Amino acid sequence: MDVEFENELRPELGREEKLVWTGKPKTGVIFYPSDLFLIPFSLVWAGIPAGAAILSTMKNGRNPGLLFFFPFFVIGFYLLIGRFWVDARRRRNTLYGVTDSRIIIKSGIFTRGVKSFNIKVLPDITIREKGDGRGTISFGQLNSGWLGYSNLNWPGYRSPTRLELIDNVREVYRLILQQQRS
């Protein structure tokens, strides 16, 4: 266990609680399978209003109708670039802990909050492992659609709680199952 991570999670622990694992997700920009759809879609979404605004300005000079295109461009810009920054920032600020009784997730983009889950009553546990040993452990039912494989926190869509992109995911998975049994 990393001493820095352990020190950061210590205030979240109960009196008799023991921390058995700490970790962080992989940092940096990550592309997900859903990006095969989302990147071309966002190029079109941002490109059409940007192109229309440029053509309109070239034709008419100043055009107050350009404000109509602005929200579409902002949404397209977020889908194309902003969501990668938000996802990378969120993961950089995320810290995971497994104790003898709980799973603790400390995360946030601008401020950090703490989620805690009783390890004994966790719903479905799913593991996704890559060849390098890194992977994701999800708690609860996975969405079978393309959003289940994305970093997109779409309004109205709630991704399952997860320990995402962690090293030695199989070892952490076994540790969680062991804590559930004891």
MOKA-V846095 format. One record per pair of residues at least 24 apart in sequence whose C-alpha atoms are under 10 Angstrom apart, sorted by the first residue. I is the first residue (numbers start at 1). GAP is how many residues later the second one is. If there is no record, write none. Layout:
# MOKA-V846095
i={I	I}
gap={GAP	GAP}
This chain:
# MOKA-V846095
i={1	5	5	5	6	6	6	8	8	8	9	9	9	9	9	9	9	10	12	12	12	12	12	12	13	13	13	13	14	14	16	16	17	17	17	17	18	18	18	18	18	19	19	19	19	19	19	19	19	20	20	20	20	20	20	20	20	20	21	21	21	21	21	21	21	21	21	22	22	22	22	22	22	22	22	22	23	23	23	23	23	23	23	23	23	23	23	23	24	24	24	24	24	24	24	24	24	24	24	24	24	24	25	25	25	25	25	25	25	25	25	25	25	25	25	25	25	25	26	26	26	26	26	26	26	26	26	26	27	27	27	27	27	27	27	27	27	27	28	28	28	28	28	28	28	29	29	29	29	29	29	29	29	30	30	30	30	30	30	30	31	31	31	32	32	32	32	32	32	33	33	33	33	33	33	34	34	34	34	34	34	34	34	35	35	35	35	35	35	35	37	38	38	38	38	39	39	39	39	40	40	41	41	41	42	42	42	42	42	42	42	42	43	43	43	43	43	44	44	44	45	45	45	45	45	45	45	45	46	46	46	46	46	46	46	46	46	46	46	47	47	47	47	48	48	48	49	49	49	50	50	79	83	83	83	84	84	86	86	86	86	87	87	87	88	91	91	94	94	95	96	96	96	96	97	98	98	98	98	99	99	99	100	100	100	100	100	100	101	101	101	101	102	102	102	103	103	103	104	105	105	105	115	117	118	119	119	119	119	119	120	120	120	120	120	120	121	122	122	125	125	125	125	125	126	126	127	127	127	127	127	127	127	128	128	128	128	129	129	129	129	129	129	130	130	130	130	132	132	132	133	133	133	133	133	133	133	134	134	134	134	134	134	134	135	135	135	135	135	135	135	135	136	136	136	136	136	136	136	136	136	136	136	137	137	137	137	137	137	137	137	137	137	137	138	138	138	138	139}
gap={96	90	91	92	89	90	91	87	89	98	86	87	88	95	96	97	105	87	85	92	94	102	103	104	84	86	89	91	85	87	84	85	82	83	84	85	80	81	82	83	84	78	79	80	81	82	83	84	85	77	78	79	80	81	152	155	156	159	75	76	77	78	79	82	151	154	155	73	74	75	76	77	81	82	83	150	71	72	73	74	75	82	140	142	143	144	145	149	67	68	69	70	71	72	73	81	82	139	140	141	142	143	63	65	66	67	68	69	70	71	109	110	111	138	139	140	141	142	62	65	66	68	108	109	138	139	140	141	60	61	62	63	64	65	66	67	138	139	56	57	59	60	61	63	64	54	55	56	57	58	59	60	62	54	55	57	58	120	121	135	53	119	120	114	115	117	118	119	120	113	114	115	116	117	118	111	112	113	114	115	116	117	118	44	45	111	114	115	116	117	109	41	42	112	114	37	40	41	42	39	40	35	38	39	31	33	34	35	36	37	38	39	30	33	34	36	37	29	32	36	27	28	29	30	31	32	34	35	24	25	26	27	28	29	30	31	32	33	34	25	26	29	30	24	25	28	24	25	27	24	26	73	68	69	70	67	68	24	65	66	67	64	65	66	63	73	74	69	70	68	66	67	68	70	66	74	77	78	81	76	77	80	75	76	78	79	80	82	75	78	79	81	74	77	78	59	60	73	59	56	57	58	46	44	62	57	58	60	61	62	56	57	59	60	61	62	59	54	58	36	37	48	51	52	36	47	35	36	37	42	43	45	46	36	37	41	42	36	37	38	39	40	41	35	37	38	39	35	36	37	32	33	34	35	36	37	38	30	31	32	33	34	35	36	28	29	30	31	32	33	34	35	26	27	28	29	30	31	32	33	34	36	37	24	25	26	27	28	29	32	33	35	36	39	24	25	26	35	24}
